[in-house]
């Protein structure tokens, strides 16, 4: 089995004369929690959109879960999970209806759908909430449900775009427990975050500045390399030289 689940080489995205993502290269292993960091305007969201099949590169190469980012964007979308900071579930539907809807979008059969809904509700301790409207759930519960739905079709890779924004520290810790559990089962987690303490939880971290990857290693090695006590110090050291806004 190939251990590399995401492979990127010289991936570039230009908008006219502006280069948002400038020849980035990296590999992500199966079951890894890969932190993808960068200040606002660094290019990380543009890069993630290319990896998710939502935008096509201007040049370079990339493969996600066995599919080419240049030619197979639609296949990538069907074989990954995605969760954004902006809550994407339907508030006017129940927990169970949301799960059924997204399972259908991902192509699960009726039998597979009901089986996965039961499994996920049990994992979340949400069995009693199946018929609860999503609008009435606390934010932390919504985030957990959103993560569960991103994994409903058992994708090999789940992309999380600042998933814990706005939630309290206890809920953030619980959310990261879900991430660890998924990774232990072999799911690759590709996560952006602006909480530098969360960067410490990642297997490896890349830091983008002005469209380029300026550092990529384990949190402990990055702190050693930059003589820093925390990932926040590492990030600030690199971001200080950014020409685009922080």
N, C-alpha and C positions, 0 to 999 in steps of 0.2 A: 504493500500500500504506500502510495506517495505521501510523505509526511508534510509536503508543502501544499497548503490549501489556497493561498493567495500569493501570486508572483507578479511583481511589477518591475518593468525595466524602462527607464527614460520616459516615463509617462508625462505628457505635457498637455496643457489646455490653454489656448490663447483666445482672447476676445478682442479682435482687431489687433491693435499694437500692444495690448496689455497681456502679459503672460501671468495668468493666475496660478498655474501649477507648472513648475519649471524642472523637467527632467528628473522626476523622483524615481528611485529604485529601492525595492525592499521585498522580502519574503515573509510570510506569516505561516507558522506551523499549525497543524491540526491540534485542536484543544488548547491553543494559546489564548491568553487574554492580552490583546495588543492595544496599547494606549496610543492614540493619535492626537497629539496636542499641538496647539498653535494659538497665537493671539488672534483677535478679530482681524480679518483681512489677510491672514497668513496663507490661505488657500486650502485649508483642511476640508471645508465643506464641499468645495468644488471637486477635490480629489475623491472624497467619499461618494459623491454623486456619480462619478465615472465608475467607481468600483461596484456600485449598486445597479449599474445599467441604466441610470437615469440621464446620463450625458455621455456623449462620445468624445474620446480624446482627439486632440489636434495631431498628435504624433506619439510615438512610443508604443509599448506593448504591455498587456496585462491579462492575467488569467485568474478568475475567481471561481472556485468550486468546479474547475474543469472547463469553464466557458470563457471565451475570448471577449474582452471588453470592447474590442473594435467592431465585432460582427455579431455577437450573440447576447446583446443587452437584454432582450426579452426573456431568454432562457435563464440568465443570471437572476432576474427579478423573481422568477418562479422558484428558484432554488436557494434563496437566502431569506433570512428574516430581517426586518427593519423596524426600528422604533425611534421616533424623533422626540425631542423635548416638547414640541407642541403636540399635545394629546390628540391622537388621531382616531380614537374610537368614537362611536356614535352615542351621545348622551341620551337620546330619546329611545334607545333600545336597551333591553335587559342585558345582563352579563352573558347569559346563555345565547341570546340572539346575536350579540356581537361575535361570540366565538363561532357560532354556526355560519355567520356571514363570511368571516375571514377564512374559515376552513374551506368554504365553497370557492372563494377567490383563488385559493392555493390548490384547488383541484382534488380535495379529499372526497372520497365516496361518503354516502350517508352513514354507512357502518363505521368507517374510519373516523368520521366527524364525531359521532356520539361517543365512541371509545376515547378519543383524545379529550373531548370536553369533560368526561367523567374523571379521567386521569388528572387533568390540570386543575379542576375544581378541588379535587382531593389534595393535591400538592399544595395548593394555595390556602387550604382550609376555607374554601369559598362555597362548599356544597350547599349551604343554606342561603347563598346569595344568587343562585342561578336565575331567579326571576326578579331580582332587584334591578331597578333602572340604574344605569351607569352614572347618570347625573347626580344621584344621591350618595355615591361612594366618596369617602375621603380621598384626597389627592394621592396619598401613599398607596392606597388600595388600587386606584386607577393605574398608577405606574406599574404595579406588580401584575395587574391584569394585562396591561399593554405588552409587557415582556413575555408573559405566557402566550399571548396570541401571536407574537412574533415567532414563537417556537412551535406553534400548533402543528405545522407540517414537518417537524423534525428536520429543519435545514442544517446543513453542515456549517454555515456561517451566519451569525447574527450581528448586524450592524446597529450600534446604539449611538445616537447623536445627542450628546449631553442629556442622558436619560434621567438624571436625578436633580435637574434644575428645579429649585423652588420647594423641595421636600425637606423635612426636618432630619437631623442627624441620625435619629434612631431608624427612620424609614430608609435612609440611605444605606445604613449598615445592613439592614434586612435585604435590601435590593442587591447589594453586593454578595450576600450569601447565595442568592438565586443565581448570580453570574458564576460564582465558583462551582456551584452544583452542576450547572450546564457544562462548564468547561471540563469538569471531572468526567463527564459522560462522553467527552470527545468533541463537543461543539466548540467551534472557534468563535471568540468574542472580539469584535473590532469596535473599540469604544472611544468617542471623543468626550472630554470633560474639561471644565474649567476649574474643578476642585483639585488642587495639587495633591491633597492627601489621598485622593482616589488614584492618582498616578502611581502611588506607592504600591497599590494592590495589583498592578499589572505585571505580567510576565516580562514584557519588554515595552519600552516607550520610545516613540519617535517624536521629535519636536520640529515643527515647520516654522520657518521664518522667511517672509517675502517669497513664498512659493517654492522654497527649497527645503529639503530635510537637512537640518543642521546637526542633529544628534540622533543616534538610535542605539539603544542598549538596554540592559536591565536597569531598574532604578538604582540599585546599589552601585553598579559600575559608573553610572552617570554622575552620581553624587561624588564618587571618588575622583572621577575625571575632572570635575569642575570644583573640587575642594569645597563642596557644599554640604550643609547639614540636612537639607531637605530638597525635595523636588521643586518646591516653590523657588528656592534659591537658584537652582539650575535653570529653571524656566526664565526667571527674571534676568539672569546673566545673558542668556541667548537673545531674549526679546529686546533687550536694551539697545541692540544694534539694528533693530528693524527700521526700515524706511517707511513701511506701511504702518498705519495706526494700530496701537494696542487697544 
